Amino acid sequence: MKIDVTKCHGSGNDFLLLDEVGKAYDFTDEDRKALTLTLCNRETGPGADGILFVLESDRCDAMMRVFNSDGSEASMCGNGLRCVGRYVCEKIGKDDIMVETLKADLHVSKEEDLYDGIPTYNVEISPVLFDLSSLPMNGHGEKLIDEKVEGLRTERAFTALAVPNPHLIAVVDRDVLSGDEQKDISEYLNGSNPICPDGVNVSYVTIMDKGAIFVRTYERGVGFTNACGTAMSASTLVTCLLGYNEKGVAVDVYNPGGKVRVVVNERTDGSYFMELIGNATFMYEATIQWDPAFPDRYDWEAKKELDEHVAYRQLEEHAASLVKEKFFL
């Protein structure tokens, strides 16, 4: 069958976007998993952190399903939602839409450019859950807020929350990032372990300045990634809870893939939601041939390169220079 795909990224977190609406693909979930494993392989396929499947919704403008590069399905993806939001907005001619995800219906809107020439979208990140059963996470009561994790071989303090993807977040000094601690902890918690049996996204956060943080994330199902939208949102919330930043005020969040802005909001009932504001960059459009009967094979039918990466590269360079100047030096 012929399949149309768009290569895109949010903060360097790259995806293949596949629109199923009005198409005769008729994929099963096994097809989606197989297609993801084939196309996301960076050695034998186009390569990506995952595939964003766009489907019809009976209550929203569209539905988004996210399959990670290892074939697992994610509850949500903030960087991916920006890309899907842009795609749907441009397709139906609206600047403000609702997108159905596995756990929540989320708001997406077009924003002023984060940087010159970069299409920018604001996506809602919610719900925010602190009960450990939501991750799930075992062996530490009901919540974990800036505390040591029982059974983990480190004195590091972590905060656990689901948004709704599971996250374990620590605020660390910059020197910690140059060591293997985050890698070792992340690999343990995403292998067979009694603490987080379904795995967890692990983020280390360093305070650059008031209103500016640096986040590095080991993403469940992916590994270390240029950026993880829900992790950047959850990390910003944690810095607000710990007094480093303020709710209701935009925080610049730097990452290995560039920069976003996050605003933490508190509702009258005490619950939280975040606004994740960043790029939605389209890299190329292509058509491939793929047969579910031979899932590990594909062929290019056509490919059209886009030039949006030029503007984003300027943002990457700008972000990297600021991190180097204000943080690492």
C-alpha positions in Angstrom: 0.0 0.0 0.0 1.0 3.6 -0.5 1.4 5.6 2.7 1.9 9.3 3.0 4.2 10.5 5.8 5.5 13.8 7.1 8.8 14.0 8.9 8.5 16.6 11.7 10.0 17.5 15.1 9.3 19.5 18.2 12.5 20.6 20.0 14.5 18.1 18.0 12.2 15.3 19.2 11.5 13.8 15.7 8.6 11.9 14.4 6.9 10.6 11.3 3.3 11.9 11.1 0.8 9.6 9.4 -2.7 10.8 8.7 -5.2 7.9 8.6 -8.3 10.2 8.2 -10.1 9.4 4.9 -7.4 6.9 3.9 -7.9 3.2 3.2 -5.0 2.0 5.4 -7.3 0.2 7.9 -4.4 -0.4 10.2 -4.6 -2.7 13.2 -2.5 -1.9 16.3 -0.1 -4.7 15.3 0.3 -3.0 11.9 1.0 0.3 13.7 3.6 -1.3 15.9 5.2 -3.1 13.0 5.3 0.0 10.9 6.8 2.0 13.8 9.6 -0.6 14.3 10.5 -0.6 10.6 10.4 3.1 9.9 11.8 4.5 13.2 14.9 2.3 12.9 17.7 4.8 12.4 20.0 2.3 10.7 17.6 0.7 8.2 14.7 3.2 8.0 14.1 6.9 7.9 14.6 7.0 11.6 12.5 8.8 14.3 11.7 8.8 18.0 8.2 7.6 17.1 5.2 7.8 14.8 2.2 10.1 15.3 -1.0 8.6 14.0 -3.8 11.1 13.2 -7.3 9.6 13.4 -10.9 10.8 13.4 -12.4 11.7 16.8 -16.1 11.8 17.6 -15.7 14.6 20.0 -12.6 16.6 19.0 -11.1 18.0 15.8 -8.8 14.9 15.7 -7.3 12.0 17.7 -3.6 11.5 18.2 -2.0 8.2 19.0 1.8 8.0 19.6 3.9 4.9 19.1 7.5 5.0 20.5 10.4 3.7 18.4 10.4 0.4 20.3 6.8 -0.2 19.3 5.2 0.7 22.6 2.3 3.2 22.8 2.7 6.4 24.8 -0.2 8.0 26.7 0.8 11.4 25.4 3.6 13.4 23.8 3.8 17.1 24.2 6.3 17.7 21.3 4.3 15.4 19.1 1.0 17.1 20.0 2.4 20.4 18.7 3.2 18.8 15.4 -0.2 17.1 15.2 -1.8 20.3 16.2 -0.2 22.3 13.5 -1.0 19.6 10.9 -4.7 19.5 11.9 -4.9 23.3 12.2 -3.6 23.8 8.7 -5.7 21.0 7.3 -9.0 22.3 8.6 -8.2 26.0 8.5 -8.4 26.7 12.2 -5.9 28.2 14.7 -7.6 26.7 17.8 -8.5 23.1 18.1 -9.1 20.2 20.5 -7.2 16.9 20.1 -8.2 13.6 21.7 -5.4 11.6 23.3 -5.5 8.4 25.2 -6.0 10.0 28.6 -7.5 13.5 27.9 -8.9 15.9 25.3 -6.3 18.7 25.0 -6.3 22.2 23.7 -3.9 23.3 20.9 -3.6 26.8 19.6 -1.3 28.7 17.2 1.1 31.2 18.9 3.4 34.0 17.9 6.7 32.7 16.6 9.0 31.5 19.4 11.9 32.6 17.1 11.9 34.2 13.7 10.3 32.0 11.1 9.5 29.1 13.4 5.8 27.9 13.4 4.9 27.9 17.1 2.1 26.1 18.9 0.8 26.1 22.5 -0.5 22.8 23.8 -2.2 21.9 27.0 -0.4 19.3 29.2 -2.8 17.7 31.6 -4.0 15.9 33.8 -1.3 16.2 36.5 -1.4 13.3 38.9 0.9 12.9 42.0 -0.5 9.6 43.4 2.2 6.9 42.8 -0.4 4.4 41.6 -0.8 6.6 38.5 2.7 6.0 37.3 2.7 3.2 38.6 5.5 3.3 41.2 5.9 0.9 44.2 7.2 1.1 47.7 6.9 4.7 48.8 3.5 5.4 50.1 1.1 7.6 48.1 3.3 10.4 46.9 6.9 11.3 46.3 7.9 15.0 46.4 11.6 15.8 46.6 12.4 12.6 48.5 14.8 9.7 48.2 13.4 6.7 46.3 13.3 3.6 48.4 15.3 0.7 46.8 17.2 3.0 44.4 21.0 3.1 45.1 21.3 6.9 45.4 20.7 9.6 47.9 19.3 11.8 45.2 15.9 13.4 45.9 13.2 12.9 43.2 9.6 14.0 42.5 7.3 11.6 40.9 4.2 12.6 38.8 2.2 11.5 35.8 1.1 14.0 33.1 -0.2 11.4 32.2 3.1 9.8 31.1 5.1 8.8 34.2 8.0 11.0 35.2 10.7 10.9 37.9 12.4 14.3 38.2 15.5 15.5 40.1 16.9 19.0 40.4 20.7 18.6 40.2 23.9 20.6 40.1 25.4 21.0 36.6 28.3 18.7 37.3 26.0 15.8 37.8 25.1 15.9 34.1 28.6 15.0 33.0 28.5 11.7 34.9 26.7 8.3 34.4 24.3 8.6 37.3 21.2 9.5 35.2 22.0 6.9 32.6 22.5 4.1 35.2 19.3 5.0 37.1 17.2 5.4 33.9 18.3 2.1 32.5 17.6 0.3 35.7 14.1 1.8 36.1 13.3 1.0 32.4 14.4 -2.6 32.7 12.9 -5.3 34.9 12.7 -3.7 38.3 10.3 -3.7 41.3 10.0 0.1 41.6 8.6 1.2 38.2 7.4 -2.0 36.6 6.1 -0.2 33.5 9.2 2.0 33.2 9.4 5.8 33.7 10.8 8.9 32.1 13.8 10.2 34.1 14.7 13.9 33.9 17.6 15.7 35.5 17.0 19.5 35.8 19.5 22.2 36.4 18.6 25.8 37.3 20.2 28.2 34.9 18.7 31.4 36.2 15.3 32.7 37.5 12.9 31.7 34.8 15.3 29.5 32.9 16.1 25.8 33.3 18.0 23.0 31.5 16.3 19.6 31.2 17.8 16.3 30.0 15.5 13.3 29.7 15.8 9.6 29.4 12.5 8.8 27.7 10.8 5.5 28.3 10.7 3.5 25.1 13.3 5.8 23.4 16.3 6.4 25.6 18.1 9.8 25.9 16.2 12.2 23.5 16.8 15.7 22.3 13.6 16.7 24.2 10.5 15.3 25.8 7.5 17.7 25.9 5.8 16.2 28.9 9.1 15.9 30.7 9.9 19.6 30.1 6.4 20.5 31.4 6.6 18.3 34.4 10.1 19.5 35.2 8.9 23.1 35.1 6.1 22.3 37.5 8.6 20.6 39.9 10.8 23.8 39.9 7.7 25.8 40.8 6.8 23.4 43.6 10.3 23.6 45.0 10.4 27.4 44.8 12.8 28.0 42.0 10.2 29.4 39.6 6.7 30.9 39.8 3.4 29.6 38.7 1.7 31.7 36.0 5.0 33.0 34.7 6.6 31.7 31.5 9.8 29.7 32.0 12.4 29.2 29.3 13.2 25.5 29.1 16.4 24.6 27.3 17.2 21.1 26.2 19.7 19.3 23.9 17.3 19.9 21.0 16.7 23.7 21.5 14.2 25.6 23.6 10.5 25.8 24.6 8.5 27.9 27.0 6.3 26.5 29.8 3.7 28.2 31.9 2.5 26.3 35.0 -1.2 27.1 35.9 -3.1 26.2 39.1 -6.9 25.8 38.9 -9.2 26.8 41.7 -9.5 23.2 42.8 -5.7 23.0 43.4 -5.0 20.9 40.3 -2.4 21.9 37.7 -2.1 22.1 34.0 0.8 23.4 31.9 1.1 25.3 28.6 3.9 24.0 26.5 4.9 26.5 23.8 7.3 25.6 21.1 8.1 24.8 17.5 6.3 22.4 15.2 8.7 22.0 12.3 8.0 20.0 9.1 11.2 18.5 7.5 9.9 16.6 4.5 6.8 15.0 3.0 7.1 11.5 1.4 5.2 8.6 0.1 6.3 5.0 0.8 5.3 1.5 -0.2 4.6 -0.9 2.7 3.0 -4.3 2.9 1.8 -5.6 6.3 2.6 -9.1 5.0 6.3 -8.1 4.9 6.4 -5.5 7.8 10.2 -5.1 7.9 10.4 -3.8 4.3 9.5 -0.5 2.7 10.3 1.5 -0.4 10.4 5.2 -1.2 7.8 6.3 -3.7 8.4 10.0 -3.5 10.0 12.5 -1.2 9.9 16.3 -1.0 12.4 18.2 1.3 11.2 21.3 3.1 13.4 24.2 4.2 11.9 24.9 7.6 15.0 23.3 9.3 17.0 26.4 8.3 15.2 28.7 10.8 15.1 26.1 13.5 18.9 25.6 13.2 19.3 29.3 14.0 17.2 28.7 17.2 19.3 25.7 18.1 22.5 27.8 17.8 21.0 30.6 19.8 19.8 28.2 22.5 23.2 26.4 22.6 25.1 29.7 22.9 22.9 30.8 25.9 23.3 27.4 27.6 27.1 27.5 27.2 27.4 31.2 28.3 25.0 31.2 31.3 25.2 27.6 32.4 28.1 25.4 31.5 30.7 28.1 31.6 
